[in-house]
Amino acid sequence: MNYDIKQWVKTCIKCQLATCGKTTTEPLHPLTPVPALHRCSLDFIGQLPVTRNGNRWILVAINHTTKWPIAKATQNLKHEMVAQFVYEEIVFKFGCPVEILTDRGNNFTTTMLNSYYTLISIKHILTSAYHPRSNGVIERFNRLFGGMLAKYVGDNDINKWDEYIDRALFACRVRQHHATGKTPFYMVYGVEAKLPGDELIPIINDDEDNNITCRVQQLGQLVQQRDTVHQRLNSNAIKMKIYYDHHLKHVADKL
């Protein structure tokens, strides 16, 4: 009888969708690390308490290599909002990414939105159905960002969470990321952000030519650091696959 019950559960579609067990036998297929500003992930956080401005969702984007996060409070989940967000917050400020990774929600997969991606030469990648780990980069960031907002809001300002988005974003951008070993701010600009209370670095020589030379050197170092980070992310992906597949084999042997 126990055998029959196990076989029934394994073949029941509703049970498979509702159960979060380690029954998968498919090896891990990690995303290949890409150059900076090459791939972005998009997702929504919510539904949250409605604010005075009518916002109840947060549209979030994060670059896979620099880990630079972007977030915007929104009133709805419509695909027009997604298109405007990509246009204003990503394309205008960083140029067109090569790839955009999202889940299979209707707001991300409409014909109009895909036509826009095609028009500006962006490849739209979809995650595996019912498998949020496929977009783990942004899922992990959502937990971090949501926890930061909760700390800012507290118990009294629960309907003012949209007023703290910029503060939480800045904290994420100047925080050293465990995967890259660098702050997103440095990975984008090539210098660390000056934080409140930091001492000013004295200017030894205010000659314009020397300042230009110094900036060129900083940009050269940034290119080297991005290459180092790329190798580090690739190494992490290989280690993750080895670990995942090793434990997966033991699970498969028991099935």
C-alpha positions as CSV (number, residue, x, y, z in Angstrom):
1,M,0.0,0.0,0.0
2,N,2.8,2.4,0.8
3,Y,4.4,1.7,-2.6
4,D,1.1,2.5,-4.3
5,I,0.7,5.8,-2.4
6,K,4.2,6.9,-3.3
7,Q,3.6,6.1,-7.0
8,W,0.3,7.9,-6.9
9,V,1.9,11.1,-5.4
10,K,4.7,11.0,-8.0
11,T,2.2,10.9,-10.9
12,C,-0.3,13.4,-9.4
13,I,0.1,16.8,-11.1
14,K,-1.4,18.8,-8.3
15,C,0.9,17.1,-5.7
16,Q,4.0,17.9,-7.8
17,L,3.0,21.6,-8.2
18,A,2.2,22.0,-4.5
19,T,5.1,20.0,-3.0
20,C,8.5,21.6,-2.6
21,G,10.5,18.4,-2.2
22,K,13.9,17.3,-3.4
23,T,12.6,14.8,-5.9
24,T,14.1,16.3,-9.0
25,T,16.6,14.2,-11.0
26,E,17.7,16.8,-13.5
27,P,21.3,18.0,-13.2
28,L,21.8,21.7,-12.6
29,H,22.1,24.0,-15.6
30,P,23.7,27.2,-14.3
31,L,23.6,30.3,-16.4
32,T,26.9,31.1,-18.0
33,P,28.6,34.2,-16.5
34,V,28.5,37.2,-18.8
35,P,30.2,40.6,-19.2
36,A,29.1,43.6,-17.1
37,L,25.7,45.1,-18.2
38,H,25.0,42.1,-20.4
39,R,22.2,40.4,-18.6
40,C,19.4,41.7,-16.3
41,S,16.7,40.0,-14.3
42,L,13.3,41.5,-13.7
43,D,10.7,40.6,-11.1
44,F,7.8,42.1,-9.0
45,I,7.7,42.3,-5.2
46,G,4.2,42.4,-3.7
47,Q,1.4,42.7,-3.2
48,L,2.3,45.3,-0.4
49,P,0.1,47.6,1.7
50,V,-1.3,50.4,-0.5
51,T,0.6,53.7,0.0
52,R,-0.7,57.3,-0.1
53,N,0.5,57.4,-3.7
54,G,-1.5,54.3,-4.6
55,N,1.6,52.0,-4.9
56,R,1.3,48.4,-4.0
57,W,4.1,46.7,-6.0
58,I,7.8,47.1,-6.5
59,L,9.3,46.4,-9.9
60,V,12.9,45.2,-9.4
61,A,15.8,44.7,-11.8
62,I,19.4,43.5,-11.1
63,N,22.4,43.2,-13.3
64,H,23.9,39.7,-13.1
65,T,27.6,40.7,-13.1
66,T,27.8,44.1,-11.4
67,K,24.9,43.2,-9.1
68,W,23.6,46.8,-9.6
69,P,20.0,46.9,-8.4
70,I,17.1,49.1,-9.6
71,A,13.7,49.3,-8.1
72,K,10.5,51.4,-8.6
73,A,7.2,51.5,-6.8
74,T,4.3,50.8,-9.1
75,Q,0.5,50.9,-8.8
76,N,-0.1,47.9,-11.1
77,L,1.5,44.9,-12.8
78,K,0.7,45.9,-16.4
79,H,3.1,45.2,-19.2
80,E,3.1,48.9,-20.1
81,M,4.7,49.6,-16.7
82,V,7.4,46.9,-17.4
83,A,8.1,48.5,-20.8
84,Q,8.4,52.0,-19.4
85,F,10.7,50.7,-16.6
86,V,13.0,49.0,-19.0
87,Y,13.0,52.0,-21.3
88,E,13.7,54.7,-18.6
89,E,15.6,52.9,-15.9
90,I,17.7,50.4,-17.9
91,V,18.1,51.4,-21.5
92,F,18.4,55.2,-21.0
93,K,20.9,54.9,-18.1
94,F,23.0,51.8,-19.1
95,G,22.2,51.1,-22.7
96,C,20.4,48.0,-24.0
97,P,21.2,44.8,-22.2
98,V,21.8,41.7,-24.4
99,E,19.5,39.5,-22.3
100,I,16.6,40.0,-19.9
101,L,15.5,37.1,-17.7
102,T,12.0,37.0,-16.2
103,D,9.5,34.5,-15.0
104,R,6.5,33.4,-17.1
105,G,4.0,35.9,-15.7
106,N,1.6,37.4,-18.2
107,N,3.0,40.9,-17.5
108,F,6.4,39.8,-18.8
109,T,5.3,37.7,-21.8
110,T,2.9,39.8,-23.7
111,T,3.3,40.2,-27.5
112,M,3.7,44.0,-27.2
113,L,6.6,43.6,-24.7
114,N,8.3,40.9,-26.7
115,S,8.0,43.1,-29.8
116,Y,9.7,45.9,-28.0
117,Y,12.5,43.6,-26.9
118,T,12.9,42.5,-30.5
119,L,12.9,46.1,-31.8
120,I,15.9,47.0,-29.5
121,S,17.7,43.7,-30.0
122,I,17.1,42.2,-26.5
123,K,16.9,38.5,-26.0
124,H,14.1,37.6,-23.6
125,I,14.9,34.5,-21.5
126,L,12.1,32.8,-19.4
127,T,12.7,30.8,-16.3
128,S,11.5,27.2,-16.0
129,A,7.9,26.9,-14.9
130,Y,7.3,26.5,-11.2
131,H,11.1,26.8,-10.6
132,P,12.0,30.2,-9.1
133,R,15.5,29.0,-8.5
134,S,16.1,29.6,-12.2
135,N,16.1,33.3,-11.4
136,G,17.9,33.0,-8.1
137,V,19.9,36.2,-8.5
138,I,16.8,38.4,-8.2
139,E,15.0,36.1,-5.8
140,R,17.8,36.4,-3.3
141,F,17.9,40.2,-3.8
142,N,14.2,40.4,-3.2
143,R,14.6,38.8,0.2
144,L,17.4,41.2,1.1
145,F,15.6,44.3,-0.2
146,G,12.3,43.4,1.4
147,G,14.0,42.9,4.7
148,M,15.7,46.3,4.4
149,L,12.4,48.0,3.7
150,A,10.8,46.3,6.7
151,K,13.5,47.7,9.0
152,Y,13.1,51.2,7.6
153,V,9.3,51.1,7.8
154,G,8.9,49.5,11.2
155,D,5.4,49.2,12.7
156,N,4.2,52.8,12.3
157,D,4.9,53.7,8.7
158,I,3.7,50.5,7.0
159,N,1.8,52.5,4.3
160,K,4.9,54.7,3.6
161,W,7.2,52.0,2.4
162,D,7.6,53.6,-1.1
163,E,9.3,56.6,0.6
164,Y,12.2,54.4,1.7
165,I,13.0,52.7,-1.6
166,D,15.9,55.0,-2.5
167,R,17.5,54.6,0.9
168,A,17.4,50.8,0.7
169,L,18.7,50.9,-2.9
170,F,21.7,53.0,-1.9
171,A,22.5,50.7,1.0
172,C,22.4,47.7,-1.5
173,R,24.6,49.5,-4.0
174,V,27.4,50.4,-1.5
175,R,27.3,47.0,0.2
176,Q,30.0,44.5,-0.7
177,H,28.4,41.6,-2.6
178,H,29.4,38.1,-1.4
179,A,29.5,36.8,-5.0
180,T,31.7,39.4,-6.5
181,G,33.7,40.6,-3.5
182,K,33.0,44.2,-4.7
183,T,30.3,46.8,-4.2
184,P,27.9,47.3,-7.1
185,F,28.8,51.0,-7.0
186,Y,32.4,50.2,-7.7
187,M,31.5,47.6,-10.4
188,V,29.6,50.3,-12.3
189,Y,31.6,53.5,-11.7
190,G,35.1,52.3,-10.9
191,V,35.3,54.1,-7.6
192,E,33.8,53.6,-4.2
193,A,30.9,55.8,-3.1
194,K,31.7,58.6,-0.6
195,L,29.5,57.8,2.4
196,P,28.3,60.3,5.0
197,G,31.0,60.8,7.6
198,D,33.9,59.7,5.3
199,E,36.9,61.9,5.3
200,L,37.7,63.8,2.1
201,I,40.7,62.6,0.2
202,P,43.1,65.6,-0.1
203,I,43.9,66.8,-3.6
204,I,47.6,66.7,-4.1
205,N,47.6,68.2,-7.5
206,D,44.6,69.9,-9.1
207,D,46.2,69.9,-12.6
208,E,43.5,68.8,-15.1
209,D,45.8,66.6,-17.1
210,N,46.8,64.7,-14.0
211,N,43.1,64.2,-13.0
212,I,42.3,62.8,-16.4
213,T,45.3,60.4,-16.2
214,C,44.1,59.3,-12.7
215,R,40.6,58.6,-14.0
216,V,42.0,56.7,-17.0
217,Q,44.0,54.5,-14.6
218,Q,40.8,53.9,-12.5
219,L,38.9,52.8,-15.5
220,G,41.7,50.5,-16.5
221,Q,41.7,48.9,-13.1
222,L,37.9,48.6,-13.3
223,V,38.2,46.6,-16.5
224,Q,40.7,44.3,-14.8
225,Q,38.4,43.9,-11.8
226,R,35.5,43.1,-14.0
227,D,37.5,40.3,-15.6
228,T,38.5,39.0,-12.2
229,V,34.8,39.0,-11.1
230,H,33.8,37.2,-14.3
231,Q,36.3,34.4,-13.5
232,R,35.1,34.3,-9.9
233,L,31.4,34.0,-10.9
234,N,32.3,31.3,-13.4
235,S,34.2,29.4,-10.7
236,N,31.3,29.7,-8.3
237,A,28.9,28.4,-10.9
238,I,31.1,25.3,-11.5
239,K,31.3,24.6,-7.8
240,M,27.5,25.0,-7.4
241,K,26.9,22.6,-10.2
242,I,29.3,20.0,-8.7
243,Y,27.7,20.3,-5.3
244,Y,24.2,20.2,-6.6
245,D,24.7,17.2,-9.0
246,H,26.6,15.3,-6.3
247,H,23.7,15.5,-3.9
248,L,21.2,14.9,-6.7
249,K,22.8,11.6,-7.5
250,H,22.1,10.4,-3.9
251,V,18.5,11.5,-4.2
252,A,18.1,9.7,-7.6
253,D,19.6,6.5,-6.2
254,K,16.9,6.4,-3.5
255,L,14.0,6.8,-6.0
